[in-house]
Amino acid sequence: MTATGVRADARIVARADGRGGTALPVLEGDGPLALRRTRSAGTEARVMVVGAMSGPLGGDRFSLTARVAEGARLRVGSAAATLALPGQAKDEARYDVRLEVADDAELHWLPEQLISACGSDLHVTTRAELAAGARLVLREEQVLGRAGEEPGRLSSRLTVRVAGRTVLDQELACGPGAPGGWDGPAVLAGHRAVGQLIVVRPEFAGQPVEPQMLDERAALMPLAGPAALVSAVAPDALRLRRLLDESLARLVGRT
C-alpha cells in the first residue's frame, strides 16, 4: 500500500506449449488483482481476473500486463464488474492495462463492465501493441453510476497499434469536472453506458469492413490497417452488452 492508496500489479504471459495448446508460464497477481486459470478450450488458455478487494478507490494504482507470444491463444475475462469508488484519499485512482500480441498469436480481452460510482475519480489507460500477423478482440464497457445515482469522474484512453502504426487513439472523459458536452447529443446523448469493440484480423487489411450503422446507438467503422471499431451507447449495461455481442458475431461471421 502507498501513502495514498493501494498499489497492485498483475502479469500474464502466454506461450505455445509445443503440443497445440497454450501454456501460462507467468500468472502473477496481488491484492485486488488475483488471477485464476480456468478450463482451457482447444488451443486457447483462459484466465479470469478475480477482484479480491473492492476498488479501485481514490489514490489506488492498478496495472495489468498481458503478453501473448507467437502461436499462443489467450482469453481473459473478469469474474465481476470493476467498481470505481471514492476513497479516503482524494487523489485520482489509476488503472493501466498493457497488452502485447505477437505474430500468429491471438488475444480475446473481454472484462466485465467498469462502473463509475458517485464520488469516484478514475483514469483508465489501455494500450495494445500488436505484430502485423496478430489477432485481437478487445471489449471495453463503461457504466456511469449505479442505479439511481450520478456518476463519478471517469476518464479513459484506448490506444491500439499494429506493426508500430497507430490504428486507434481515443480519449473520453465523463462526469463531474469533465469537459462540457460529454452528456450532450454529440457524445453520450443522455445514455449511461458506453462501449467499444476492437477487432484486429490480418484479413481485414485486404478486405476492410464497410462503415455502417448497426443500430441507432451503434456504428461499425474500419480503422487504418487490419482493424475495425464498433462504438455503442445504451441506457444500461445489459443492452450495451447485447449490442456489442451482436456486433462481434457479425464481424466474426464475415470472415
Secondary structure, DSSP 8 states (H G I E B T S, - for coil): --SSS-EEEEEEEEEE-SSSSEEEEEEEE-TT-EEEEEEEETTEEEEEEE--S-B--TT-EEEEEEEE-TT-EEEEEESS-EEE---SS-S-EEEEEEEEE-TT-EEEEE---EEE-TT-EEEEEEEEEE-TT-EEEEEEEEEESSTTS---EEEEEEEEEETTEEEEEEEEEESTTS-TTTTSTTTTTT-SEEEEEEEE-GGGGTS----EEEETTEEEEEETTTEEEEEEEESSHHHHHHHHHHHHHHHHHH-
